[in-house]
Amino acid sequence: MRYWPRLLVIIAGLVIATPIRTGGYHLPVGVAAFAVIAAVMFQFARIGWRSDDGRAMVTAGVLFFLPFMLFALLWVGMSTPYHTTPAENLMRYEVLVVGSVAVSCGFLFLFRIVSKRGERYFATLFLGVSMLAGVVYLTWNCFQAGMWLIRVNNDAVTPHIADLISILDVFIFFATIMMYVATAVAALSMKRTHLLSSRASAVFLWVSMFGALAVIFRGVVYPGDPRASSPALYEVPGLIAGIPAMPWLMPCLLGAVLLRRSNETAAGARDLA
């Protein structure tokens, strides 16, 4: 079980690094990836569910992984909206709506875990920031889903909706920054409760802060079609860090840690009994 969290992370990384589905073979591959992640999580849940803290850790871990499980199942990759059809983009933002709720609930369970262990200062901070980020994420993704639904039905949007898209870019700008900040603070909280080592928490802190700063330096307005701009998408850290699902990668890694800790907690509770 020791190396299974790494397997989860590798699979999650593979499914989000692929382009959105373009052929029939993607469906069985996506189902297989989803099944592997679900099977590994079941093994953790089977043991971790035996204690109260373990149940909370399993639940938080599953919630943090849920967006990437759906990315795998539905093959919603990291390609830009300019490379996909309106129907595929609609599905993408429907998954992001679910992910917005799942990740926020994951932070809520993480708050319960660390506060029960006596850490409330950083816990209160990351809970507040993550809840605000979740609300903003949900608002922006619901709008995007509605906008692409219009595109599916009408093949175009009115100028008023196009203007509103530019206004709502401010939402995702602040949402991604807040999610990076919430993850950094959560790592500090988990360090104080011995759920993360000092080295691991430092990695989470610095990577999250780099992501937040990259988005800040990029600016509020997300650039348009990267095919018509220079430099390329992968050459600008702020563009990559600002992809809506990108800030969820670090909570996903925290979820892998919590799944492993759930088994340790359950084993400790069994020994005490």
C-alpha positions as CSV (number, residue, x, y, z in Angstrom):
1,M,0.0,0.0,0.0
2,R,3.0,2.3,0.5
3,Y,3.5,3.0,-3.2
4,W,-0.2,3.1,-4.2
5,P,-0.6,6.9,-3.7
6,R,2.2,7.4,-6.3
7,L,0.2,5.2,-8.7
8,L,-2.8,7.4,-8.2
9,V,-0.8,10.6,-8.9
10,I,0.9,9.1,-12.0
11,I,-2.5,8.0,-13.5
12,A,-4.0,11.4,-12.7
13,G,-1.1,13.1,-14.4
14,L,-1.4,11.0,-17.5
15,V,-5.1,11.6,-18.0
16,I,-4.9,15.3,-17.6
17,A,-1.9,15.6,-19.9
18,T,-3.7,14.1,-22.8
19,P,-5.7,16.1,-25.3
20,I,-9.5,15.9,-25.2
21,R,-10.8,12.8,-26.8
22,T,-10.6,12.6,-30.6
23,G,-11.5,9.0,-31.4
24,G,-13.5,6.0,-30.2
25,Y,-10.5,4.3,-28.5
26,H,-10.4,6.9,-25.8
27,L,-13.6,5.7,-24.1
28,P,-12.2,2.2,-23.0
29,V,-8.9,3.8,-22.1
30,G,-10.7,6.4,-19.9
31,V,-12.9,3.8,-18.3
32,A,-9.8,1.7,-17.5
33,A,-8.0,4.6,-15.9
34,F,-11.0,5.5,-13.9
35,A,-11.4,1.9,-12.8
36,V,-7.7,1.7,-11.7
37,I,-8.0,4.9,-9.6
38,A,-11.3,3.6,-8.1
39,A,-9.8,0.2,-7.3
40,V,-6.8,1.8,-5.6
41,M,-9.0,4.1,-3.6
42,F,-11.2,1.2,-2.5
43,Q,-8.2,-0.6,-1.1
44,F,-7.4,2.5,1.0
45,A,-11.0,3.0,2.0
46,R,-11.4,-0.7,3.0
47,I,-8.7,-0.2,5.7
48,G,-9.0,3.6,6.5
49,W,-12.8,3.4,7.0
50,R,-12.3,1.5,10.3
51,S,-11.6,4.7,12.3
52,D,-13.4,8.1,12.5
53,D,-10.2,10.0,11.5
54,G,-9.6,7.5,8.8
55,R,-13.1,8.0,7.3
56,A,-12.5,11.7,7.1
57,M,-9.1,11.3,5.5
58,V,-10.6,8.8,2.9
59,T,-13.4,11.1,2.1
60,A,-11.1,14.1,1.7
61,G,-8.8,12.1,-0.5
62,V,-11.6,10.9,-2.7
63,L,-13.0,14.4,-3.1
64,F,-9.6,15.9,-4.0
65,F,-9.2,13.1,-6.6
66,L,-12.7,13.2,-8.0
67,P,-12.1,15.9,-10.7
68,F,-9.2,13.9,-12.1
69,M,-11.2,10.7,-12.0
70,L,-13.9,12.4,-14.1
71,F,-11.2,13.8,-16.4
72,A,-10.1,10.2,-17.0
73,L,-13.6,8.7,-17.3
74,L,-14.8,11.3,-19.8
75,W,-11.4,12.0,-21.3
76,V,-11.5,15.7,-20.6
77,G,-7.9,16.7,-21.2
78,M,-6.0,20.0,-20.8
79,S,-6.4,21.1,-24.4
80,T,-7.6,24.7,-24.9
81,P,-11.2,25.5,-25.8
82,Y,-10.0,26.5,-29.2
83,H,-9.0,23.0,-30.1
84,T,-12.3,21.3,-29.2
85,T,-15.9,21.4,-30.3
86,P,-18.6,23.2,-28.4
87,A,-20.1,19.9,-27.2
88,E,-16.7,18.8,-25.8
89,N,-16.2,22.1,-24.1
90,L,-19.7,21.8,-22.5
91,M,-18.7,18.5,-21.1
92,R,-15.4,19.9,-19.9
93,Y,-17.1,22.7,-17.9
94,E,-19.7,20.4,-16.5
95,V,-16.8,18.3,-15.1
96,L,-15.2,21.5,-13.8
97,V,-18.5,22.4,-12.0
98,V,-18.5,19.1,-10.2
99,G,-14.8,19.6,-9.5
100,S,-15.4,23.0,-7.9
101,V,-17.8,21.5,-5.4
102,A,-15.7,18.4,-4.8
103,V,-12.4,20.2,-4.0
104,S,-14.2,22.7,-1.7
105,C,-15.8,19.9,0.2
106,G,-12.4,18.2,0.4
107,F,-10.9,21.2,2.1
108,L,-13.9,21.2,4.5
109,F,-13.0,17.6,5.5
110,L,-9.3,18.5,5.8
111,F,-10.3,21.3,8.1
112,R,-12.2,18.8,10.3
113,I,-9.1,16.5,10.3
114,V,-6.5,19.1,11.4
115,S,-8.8,21.0,13.8
116,K,-9.5,17.8,15.6
117,R,-5.8,17.4,16.0
118,G,-5.6,20.9,17.7
119,E,-4.5,23.1,14.7
120,R,-7.0,25.8,14.1
121,Y,-5.1,28.9,13.1
122,F,-4.0,27.9,9.6
123,A,-7.0,25.6,9.3
124,T,-9.4,28.5,9.7
125,L,-7.4,30.5,7.1
126,F,-7.3,27.8,4.4
127,L,-10.9,26.9,5.0
128,G,-12.1,30.5,4.4
129,V,-9.9,31.0,1.4
130,S,-10.8,27.7,-0.2
131,M,-14.5,28.2,0.4
132,L,-14.3,31.6,-1.3
133,A,-12.3,30.1,-4.2
134,G,-14.9,27.4,-4.5
135,V,-17.8,29.8,-4.8
136,V,-16.0,31.9,-7.5
137,Y,-14.9,28.7,-9.3
138,L,-18.5,27.5,-9.3
139,T,-19.9,30.8,-10.6
140,W,-17.4,31.0,-13.4
141,N,-17.7,27.4,-14.5
142,C,-21.5,27.5,-14.4
143,F,-21.4,30.5,-16.7
144,Q,-19.0,28.8,-19.0
145,A,-21.1,25.7,-19.2
146,G,-24.2,27.8,-20.0
147,M,-22.2,29.8,-22.6
148,W,-21.1,26.6,-24.4
149,L,-24.6,25.2,-24.2
150,I,-25.7,28.3,-26.2
151,R,-22.8,27.6,-28.6
152,V,-24.0,24.0,-29.0
153,N,-27.5,25.1,-29.8
154,N,-26.9,28.3,-31.8
155,D,-23.2,28.0,-32.9
156,A,-22.6,31.6,-31.7
157,V,-23.0,33.9,-28.8
158,T,-24.3,37.5,-28.7
159,P,-21.9,40.4,-28.3
160,H,-23.3,41.0,-24.8
161,I,-22.3,37.5,-23.7
162,A,-18.9,38.0,-25.3
163,D,-18.4,41.1,-23.2
164,L,-19.6,39.2,-20.1
165,I,-16.9,36.6,-20.7
166,S,-14.2,39.3,-20.5
167,I,-15.7,40.5,-17.2
168,L,-15.9,37.1,-15.7
169,D,-12.2,36.4,-16.5
170,V,-11.6,38.4,-13.3
171,F,-13.4,35.6,-11.5
172,I,-11.1,32.8,-12.6
173,F,-8.0,35.1,-12.1
174,F,-8.8,35.5,-8.4
175,A,-10.2,31.9,-8.0
176,T,-6.9,30.3,-9.1
177,I,-4.8,32.5,-6.9
178,M,-7.0,31.8,-3.9
179,M,-6.8,28.1,-4.6
180,Y,-3.0,28.1,-4.7
181,V,-3.0,30.2,-1.4
182,A,-5.4,27.8,0.3
183,T,-3.2,24.8,-0.7
184,A,-0.1,26.5,0.6
185,V,-1.8,27.2,4.0
186,A,-3.3,23.7,4.1
187,A,0.2,22.3,3.7
188,L,1.4,24.4,6.7
189,S,-1.5,23.2,8.7
190,M,-0.8,19.6,7.9
191,K,2.8,20.1,8.8
192,R,1.8,21.3,12.3
193,T,-0.4,18.2,12.8
194,H,2.4,15.9,11.5
195,L,0.4,14.8,8.4
196,L,3.2,16.2,6.2
197,S,6.9,16.3,6.8
198,S,8.7,19.6,6.9
199,R,10.3,18.9,3.5
200,A,7.0,17.9,1.8
201,S,5.2,20.9,3.3
202,A,8.0,23.2,2.0
203,V,7.5,21.8,-1.5
204,F,3.8,22.3,-1.4
205,L,4.3,25.8,-0.1
206,W,6.8,26.9,-2.7
207,V,5.1,25.3,-5.7
208,S,1.7,26.8,-4.7
209,M,3.3,30.2,-4.2
210,F,5.0,30.0,-7.6
211,G,1.7,29.1,-9.2
212,A,0.0,32.1,-7.5
213,L,2.7,34.5,-8.5
214,A,2.8,33.2,-12.1
215,V,-0.9,33.9,-12.4
216,I,-0.5,37.4,-10.9
217,F,2.4,38.3,-13.2
218,R,0.3,37.0,-16.2
219,G,-2.4,39.5,-15.4
220,V,-6.1,39.5,-15.0
221,V,-7.0,38.9,-18.6
222,Y,-6.4,35.4,-19.9
223,P,-4.9,35.6,-23.4
224,G,-7.0,34.6,-26.4
225,D,-6.4,31.8,-28.8
226,P,-2.8,30.7,-28.2
227,R,-2.5,29.5,-31.8
228,A,-2.5,33.1,-32.9
229,S,-0.2,34.5,-30.2
230,S,3.5,34.3,-29.3
231,P,5.1,32.9,-27.3
232,A,3.4,29.5,-27.2
233,L,1.2,28.3,-24.3
234,Y,3.8,26.0,-22.8
235,E,6.4,28.8,-22.7
236,V,4.5,31.1,-20.3
237,P,4.2,29.7,-16.8
238,G,1.3,32.1,-16.0
239,L,-0.8,30.6,-18.8
240,I,-0.3,27.1,-17.6
241,A,-0.7,28.0,-13.9
242,G,-3.9,29.8,-14.8
243,I,-5.6,26.8,-16.4
244,P,-8.8,26.3,-14.3
245,A,-8.0,22.8,-13.2
246,M,-4.3,23.3,-12.7
247,P,-4.5,24.6,-9.0
248,W,-6.4,21.4,-8.1
249,L,-3.2,19.3,-8.8
250,M,-1.7,20.2,-5.5
251,P,-4.9,19.3,-3.5
252,C,-4.9,16.1,-5.5
253,L,-1.4,15.3,-4.1
254,L,-2.6,16.2,-0.6
255,G,-5.4,13.7,-1.2
256,A,-2.9,11.0,-1.9
257,V,-1.1,11.8,1.4
258,L,-4.4,11.7,3.2
259,L,-5.3,8.3,1.7
260,R,-2.0,6.9,2.9
261,R,-2.4,8.5,6.4
262,S,-5.9,7.0,6.7
263,N,-4.5,3.5,6.7
264,E,-1.9,4.5,9.3
265,T,-4.6,6.0,11.5
266,A,-6.8,3.0,11.2
267,A,-3.8,0.7,12.1
268,G,-3.1,2.8,15.2
269,A,-6.7,2.8,16.3
270,R,-6.7,-1.0,15.9
271,D,-3.6,-1.4,18.0
272,L,-5.1,0.8,20.7
273,A,-8.2,-1.3,20.7
